[in-house]
């Protein structure tokens, strides 16, 4: 091998094997000589070589080398597709996780948790809190199927979520029929927190007046609202 490499590296003369017509099909010998061309643009590409081999075989059983090349080519293509698919799935799941995290926690806290940094407790001097619950929720639940209760809460809080989006407030959490919102945190807004929560409460109260339960549209929905500033 060392002698062959030396001859290939330092022509002339050009180092080419001698292959007689009885040692290989003439088409293969011709293709081999095309691949030797000193002009790169005249050499066939790997795909062209593969296509010519298929043409030379003319449907006959291919040799083991051709089969290996084809298997490797197919495996490489399938592996690239699989990696691309798994990467896309991973990105989608990451987006879902990030979205869920920001829904549960303030953005600054969520970012700190994702970065692995400790979250320091923060003191807020001025905030206003909002609490509300559904009047007679226990009675309504007793008269409803479980899925009907879920639909009621989902419809009502989807309505609330749309309203609070136009106010400088932050939804802390919902537990059962309780809905908790704060203003003045996690972003401080001076002394506007009380007005933001009050205006939001009036908008929510107004929207509840026209709200109807799917399974009991004739029963009016009333909510109890409490505010606290401090």
C-alpha positions in Angstrom: 0.0 0.0 0.0 2.8 2.5 0.8 4.3 2.0 -2.7 0.9 2.6 -4.3 0.2 5.7 -2.3 3.6 7.0 -3.2 2.9 6.6 -6.9 -0.5 8.1 -6.7 0.8 11.1 -4.8 3.8 11.8 -7.2 3.0 11.2 -10.9 4.0 10.8 -13.6 3.4 8.2 -14.6 -0.2 8.0 -13.6 -0.8 4.9 -11.4 -3.7 3.0 -12.9 -4.5 -0.7 -12.6 -4.6 -2.9 -15.8 -7.9 -4.6 -16.1 -8.5 -6.9 -19.0 -11.9 -7.4 -20.7 -12.2 -10.9 -19.3 -11.8 -9.7 -15.7 -14.9 -7.4 -15.7 -17.8 -6.3 -17.9 -16.7 -3.7 -20.5 -19.3 -1.2 -19.1 -17.6 -1.4 -15.7 -14.2 -0.9 -17.2 -15.4 2.1 -19.1 -17.0 3.6 -16.0 -13.8 3.0 -14.0 -11.8 4.9 -16.6 -14.3 7.8 -16.5 -13.7 8.0 -12.7 -9.9 8.3 -13.4 -10.3 11.4 -15.4 -7.9 14.2 -14.5 -10.6 16.7 -15.2 -13.0 16.7 -12.2 -16.0 17.9 -14.2 -15.7 14.8 -16.4 -15.8 12.4 -13.5 -19.3 11.0 -12.7 -20.8 11.7 -9.3 -21.5 8.9 -6.8 -25.2 9.0 -7.7 -24.4 8.7 -11.4 -22.0 5.8 -10.6 -24.8 4.1 -8.7 -27.3 4.6 -11.5 -24.9 3.3 -14.1 -24.3 0.2 -12.0 -28.0 -0.4 -11.8 -28.2 -0.1 -15.6 -25.3 -2.5 -16.0 -26.9 -5.1 -13.8 -30.1 -4.9 -15.8 -32.2 -6.5 -13.1 -29.7 -9.2 -12.3 -28.9 -9.9 -8.7 -26.5 -7.3 -7.4 -23.3 -8.2 -5.7 -22.7 -7.8 -2.0 -20.8 -4.5 -2.4 -23.8 -2.9 -4.2 -26.2 -4.2 -1.6 -24.0 -2.8 1.2 -23.8 0.6 -0.5 -27.5 0.7 -1.0 -28.2 -0.3 2.6 -25.8 2.3 3.9 -27.3 5.0 1.7 -30.8 4.1 2.9 -29.8 3.9 6.5 -28.1 7.3 6.3 -31.2 8.8 4.8 -33.5 7.2 7.3 -31.3 8.3 10.2 -31.3 11.9 9.1 -35.1 11.9 8.8 -35.4 10.3 12.3 -33.1 12.8 13.8 -35.0 15.7 12.2 -38.3 14.3 13.4 -37.1 13.7 17.0 -35.6 17.2 17.1 -38.9 18.7 16.0 -40.8 16.7 18.6 -38.3 17.8 21.3 -38.7 21.4 20.4 -42.5 21.1 20.5 -42.4 19.5 23.9 -40.0 22.2 25.2 -42.4 24.9 24.0 -45.2 23.2 25.8 -43.2 23.0 29.0 -42.1 26.6 28.8 -45.7 27.7 28.2 -47.0 25.7 31.1 -44.3 27.0 33.4 -45.0 30.7 32.5 -48.7 30.0 33.1 -48.0 28.7 36.6 -45.2 31.1 37.7 -44.2 34.7 37.0 -41.9 35.0 33.9 -38.9 36.1 36.0 -39.3 33.1 38.3 -39.8 30.7 35.4 -36.7 31.9 33.7 -34.7 31.5 36.9 -35.9 28.0 37.3 -35.0 27.1 33.7 -31.5 28.5 34.1 -31.1 26.6 37.4 -30.5 29.7 39.5 -32.0 30.1 43.0 -35.2 32.2 43.2 -34.8 34.8 46.0 -38.0 35.9 47.9 -39.0 39.4 47.0 -40.9 42.0 49.1 -43.6 44.2 47.6 -44.7 47.2 49.6 -47.9 48.0 47.7 -50.2 45.5 46.0 -53.9 44.8 45.6 -55.4 41.3 45.7 -58.6 40.1 44.1 -60.5 37.0 45.2 -63.8 35.7 43.8 -65.9 32.5 44.1 -69.2 31.3 42.7 -72.2 31.8 45.0 -73.9 28.5 45.6 -71.2 26.5 43.9 -71.7 23.5 46.2 -75.4 23.3 45.3 -74.6 23.7 41.6 -72.0 20.9 41.8 -74.5 18.6 43.5 -77.0 19.1 40.7 -74.4 18.6 37.9 -72.3 15.8 36.4 -68.6 16.1 37.0 -67.9 17.0 33.3 -70.6 19.7 33.5 -68.8 21.3 36.5 -65.5 21.2 34.6 -67.2 22.9 31.6 -68.7 25.5 33.8 -65.4 26.4 35.4 -63.5 26.3 32.1 -66.0 28.6 30.4 -66.2 31.0 33.2 -62.4 31.3 33.8 -61.7 31.5 30.1 -64.0 34.5 30.1 -62.1 36.0 33.1 -58.7 35.3 31.5 -59.7 37.3 28.4 -60.8 40.2 30.6 -57.7 40.4 32.8 -55.5 40.6 29.6 -56.5 44.3 29.2 -55.5 45.2 32.7 -52.2 45.5 34.5 -52.7 42.5 36.7 -51.3 39.0 37.2 -53.4 35.9 37.7 -52.0 34.0 40.7 -54.1 30.8 40.6 -57.5 29.2 40.4 -58.5 26.5 43.0 -61.9 25.0 42.5 -64.3 28.0 42.1 -61.8 30.4 43.6 -60.1 32.9 41.3 -57.1 35.0 42.6 -55.5 38.0 40.9 -52.9 40.5 42.0 -51.8 43.9 40.7 -48.5 45.6 41.6 -46.6 42.3 41.2 -44.4 40.8 39.8 -44.1 44.2 38.0 -44.5 47.2 40.3 -46.9 49.8 39.0 -46.7 52.6 41.6 -50.1 53.3 43.1 -52.2 52.1 40.2 -52.7 48.6 41.5 -56.0 49.4 43.4 -57.5 51.1 40.3 -56.4 48.3 38.0 -58.0 45.6 40.2 -61.2 47.7 40.8 -61.7 48.3 37.0 -61.0 44.6 36.3 -63.6 43.6 39.0 -66.2 45.8 37.4 -65.5 44.3 34.0 -65.7 40.8 35.4 -69.0 41.6 37.2 -70.5 43.0 34.0 -69.5 39.9 32.0 -71.0 37.5 34.5 -74.4 39.1 34.1 -74.7 37.7 30.6 -72.9 34.4 31.3 -74.9 31.2 30.9 -74.1 27.6 32.1 -74.3 25.1 29.2 -76.3 22.5 31.1 -78.4 24.9 33.2 -78.8 28.1 31.1 -81.9 29.2 33.1 -79.9 29.4 36.4 -78.1 32.7 36.8 -74.5 32.6 37.8 -73.4 35.0 40.6 -70.0 35.6 42.0 -68.7 37.0 45.3 -65.8 39.4 45.0 -63.3 40.6 47.6 -60.5 43.1 47.3 -57.6 43.9 49.6 -54.8 46.5 49.3 -51.7 46.5 51.4 
